[in-house]
Amino acid sequence: MKFRVERDVLAEAVAWAARSLPARPPVPVLAGLRLDASDGRLVLSSFDYEVSGRVEIAADIAEPGVVLVSGRLLADISRSLPARPVEVTTDAAKVVVTCGSSRFSLLTLPVEDYPTLPDMPSASGSLRGDAFAAAVGQVSIAAGRDDTLPVLTGVRMEIEGEKITMAATDRYRLAVRELVWTPEQSGLSAIALVPARTLADTAKSLASADKVTLALASGAAGDGLVGFEGAGRRTTSRLLDGEFPKYRSLLPSESASKATVDTAALVESVRRVALVAERNTPIRLSFTAGEVTLEAGTGDEAQASESLEAALDGDDISIAFNPAYLLDGLGALEGSHAQLSFTAPTRPAVLSGKPSSDGAAAEDYRYLLMPVRLSG
């Protein structure tokens, strides 16, 4: 094998394909990155039996061939090379990478032992990369991190016709986002539980794509597959198996109070007041007509308080939240103002964007947050 390619193009492709390689692979070949050079194209692929990645770039192919090398090592080398064309050749059991006066020799792995990548399922529909990345970013922040509860580490994707609804929860907060897409066929209905880390990483990497194709395949329990493709990049992932919580019943149908606050000002205020909050200590928000007061710390501890202008429609309310969870929700909002809807100090609050001037509700994104019970 022998090919030549620009350094930046190679470095970006290698970094993308190697991003999901396991840190401690069960077998050595799964730490490898497969390079397939032929017909003026270089295809780089990775697979750990759960997630696969495939990226295709243009290259000057002198001799076609297929090799398997350490993905993380090749990624480190590629991004450290000088800004000159890179030449990659095979020499017996080694791959030689040459760029300017830099020369690296990498041992190859047995390519015949490498697993075959799963086929991309049939396309279900498509949407813009930036819209997809934004929606996934808003929802995935609420997914659980505890691998002993795998169902909560996923994002539930519900497809009904031209609408996709994404939801994630870790039991302390819930994020729901609805967005429009273009299905391949009318009346399409499907449900998938996608690992949140994989989904977030994939969506972020495809944010610049004009079109992202989403493909779903269902099989035996736990054997479903989801695929994403755009800008010459393709990722597939096994779906999670299990019953996702019935989250819709958690979203209150009405509220006793609604407060509207400038999002940026509230974020800065929460960050300042939370400086005195010990680990897992809540921050208290007291809403009255025209104002919200934030407080943290009690008794002999360090204390902080700050007031902001806020519009309140309904009864006064005092409620406490985990500041990190509150900041996650505020950071996911679009627009300049946040709306907080309350039913009671001990009931979950819903964070959303401010309704439009014509009165239409901004319900594309909702972030439900459980309050923290205050002592006494």
C-alpha positions, -999 to +999 in steps of 0.1 A: +000+000+000+012+035-008-007+068-007-002+105-003-026+129+014-026+164+030-017+165+067-048+183+079-071+161+059-055+129+073-053+142+109-090+152+110-101+118+095-079+098+118-090+117+149-127+112+139-124+075+132-103+068+163-125+089+187-145+059+199-117+033+202-118+015+235-092+025+261-089-011+272-098-033+243-108-069+252-087-080+222-057-061+207-071-058+172-100-036+185-075-009+193-067-008+156-078+016+128-084+000+095-070+018+064-083+008+030-067+026+001-081+021-034-096+040-064-084+075-053-101+071-019-089+063+016-114+047+040-106+047+077-128+026+100-130+015+136-153-009+154-156-023+190-187-045+184-209-017+198-200+014+179-185+017+144-170+047+126-162+051+090-148+081+071-138+085+035-113+110+021-097+117-012-061+106-015-034+100-042-033+062-042-001+048-058-006+012-046-039+000-031-040-020+000-055-026+035-037-024+068-046-023+105-026+000+129-029+014+164-056+040+161-046+062+190-009+062+180-017+071+144-040+099+157-012+113+179+013+112+151-010+127+125-019+158+145+018+164+154+031+163+118+043+194+101+019+211+076+031+192+046+018+163+025+020+129+042+031+097+025+021+064+040+036+031+028+038-005+039+072-021+046+068-058+055+050-058+089+052-021+094+035+011+081+058+040+074+045+075+078+067+102+062+060+140+063+089+163+054+119+152+075+096+133+100+094+095+097+075+071+118+073+033+116+042+016+131+037-021+137+007-035+119-020-056+135-035-088+119-061-073+096-076-107+090-087-108+126-105-075+125-143-078+127-164-068+097-182-035+102-220-037+103-239-025+073-256+009+075-294+003+079-317+016+053-322+054+055-352+065+076-349+102+070-327+132+072-322+166+088-296+194+089-265+187+109-266+219+130-302+213+140-294+177+149-264+186+170-282+214+188-311+191+197-289+163+209-268+187+230-299+200+247-312+165+256-281+145+263-271+166+293-299+150+313-288+114+306-275+093+334-239+084+339-244+053+360-237+022+339-255+000+364-287+016+351-281+013+314-316+024+303-310+058+319-277+063+300-296+065+267-316+091+248-350+079+237-358+089+201-394+087+191-402+092+154-438+100+143-441+112+108-422+145+104-415+149+141-387+135+162-390+136+200-358+131+221-359+125+258-333+117+285-334+115+323-312+106+352-341+106+377-332+141+389-340+160+357-356+153+324-349+170+291-373+167+261-368+182+227-390+181+196-378+188+161-389+185+125-371+163+100-377+148+066-387+111+067-381+088+037-417+076+039-449+091+052-464+077+083-431+065+096-432+054+133-402+042+153-386+042+187-349+038+196-329+041+228-295+053+217-264+055+241-262+092+250-224+094+249-223+079+214-252+101+202-237+133+216-203+126+201-217+117+167-241+147+165-213+171+175-190+156+148-217+160+121-228+195+131-212+210+099-229+186+076-256+201+053-275+168+056-274+140+082-291+108+073-306+088+102-311+051+097-329+026+121-329-012+120-348-033+144-341-069+152-343-092+181-344-077+216-313-056+222-300-062+186-313-031+170-290-008+152-290+029+145-268+047+119-259+083+112-242+095+080-231+129+067-202+147+051-184+115+042-187+101+078-207+072+090-214+059+125-235+029+136-243+020+172-261-008+190-293+003+207-299-001+244-324-026+256-349-019+283-380+000+292-375+038+293-395+056+320-429+069+310-416+105+310-446+123+295-466+118+327-439+137+346-445+169+326-471+190+344-501+200+323-506+233+342-487+256+366-495+278+395-467+303+387-445+313+358-414+334+360-394+350+332-358+359+337-329+371+315-310+339+309-275+353+308-280+373+340-295+343+358-266+321+348-240+345+361-260+350+393-263+313+399-225+308+393-216+336+418-240+325+446-231+289+442-195+296+450-204+293+487-225+261+482-208+230+494-209+198+474-246+187+468-258+219+486-287+235+469-292+271+459-325+287+468-346+309+445-373+331+459-396+346+433-418+376+441-434+403+419-406+418+398-377+400+415-360+368+422-335+364+451-309+337+450-293+324+482-269+298+493-253+288+526-269+287+560-260+291+597-223+292+604-214+285+567-203+310+541-234+327+527-243+345+495-273+363+481-282+382+450-313+397+435-323+399+398-352+415+379-378+389+371-414+389+358-437+367+378-472+356+368-489+338+397-482+332+434-449+339+451-427+308+454-394+298+470-377+267+456-342+251+458-322+233+431-289+216+426-270+245+410-251+223+385-283+208+372-299+243+370-269+257+350-271+227+326-307+235+318-301+272+315-272+266+292-293+245+269-319+271+263-321+291+230-331+327+232-324+356+256-350+348+283-358+317+304-393+308+316-396+287+348-430+271+355-439+260+390-467+240+406-454+238+442-420+241+460-417+204+464-428+195+428-406+195+397-402+228+378-401+231+341-375+253+324-382+264+288-377+293+264-397+324+267-430+323+246-430+343+214-446+378+212-477+363+196-483+342+227-472+309+211-455+286+237-418+278+233-422+241+239-397+226+215-374+222+245-384+215+281-361+208+310-378+194+341-358+197+373-365+181+406-363+205+436-342+199+466-361+197+499-348+223+523-342+213+560-369+228+582 
